[in-house]
């Protein structure tokens, strides 16, 4: 049994705050509650994601090497790989964005699953100049979570308050979560200087938020921040996980709620609904796509990825299928990212999907969204990616 209160749980590390016996007991109760919730979903049949290649032909192909941090874009690939072990793909897990840079710099990878703005920035800065965005599949999931009692509905209410920004294994400063957070602030007419911001890994940030501990109880935060955080920036399914955990009876936590929907702040786009944004997808090196045999392998993997994304969304109306898919993704996270002290409970994944807070889409072509997508990426990262960044397949 793990003794954490984080929605994306991890082991303690340097700088992690100490907790009282009451807080450790609360964490145990939360973990037990999640286990009970998992049992409540019941058994179910396996969801099948279609693939386009036979096992024999897949085994003959040189696999596509895909690097990814523990972000939602990896979920469909984990499901596709579980449903077809012969799929010609190798997932290369890394802890953070710098790990993606290192993998490409060493020539050890062919593709990435990441946020669109993260990939665009890597191209613009020259870190991965020939990375091309081939599909956008992750369309919803960034929230500011706050105590229910605070009544927070806008960034204006957070001015002068403590705010946490978190990433899966680090504070995420300069990465995807920080890029969209700062762009949302700008849309709301604010700037980072208006808040007392601390960047923490989610496994440290979530307990601080849930227990409303002083921010300076963690040495990574400014020593003058002696107040508890008023809000935390989280991506799904971590936002759902924190809310679920704090609402559990006897958790000892302060009840939380999703307070600010970052998606709806970005008005003026017509290529997608106002409740969605083109957050993440798949980027592949142009050298791979320009090689007919390598491109064919990439197409096999991309088709399996899209089929898995469709299966995930279709399962929202079938509790048994959803539970099975959530378990498969949860197991994949443990297998590939457990080395970084991370795990993601299946009930949290299932709840996030069932509540439509985590949304995957495969129906929008690059050509259909590219004009608005280019404007959006320019807004988020401050400059437009080159036209070669977009690749229609």
ABEGO torsion letter per residue (X at the ends): XBBBABABBBBBBBGBBBBBAAAAAAAAAAAAAAAAAAAAAEBBBBBBBBBABBAAAAAABBBBBBBBBBBAAAAAAAAAAAABAABBBBBBBBABAAAAAAAAAAGABABBBBBAAAAAAAAAAGABAABBBABBABABGBBBBBBAAAGBABAAAABGBBBBBBBAABAGBGBAAAAAAAAAAAAAGBBAAABBBBBBBAAAAAAAAAAGBBAAABAABBAABABBBABBBBBOAAAAAAAAAAABBGAGBBBBBBABBAAAABBGBAABBAABBBABBBBBBAAAAABAAAAAAAAAAAAAAAAAAAAAAAAAABAAAAAAAAAAAAAAAAAAAAAAGBBBBAAAAAAAAAAGABBBBAABBAAAAAAAAAAAAAAAAGBBBBAAABBBX
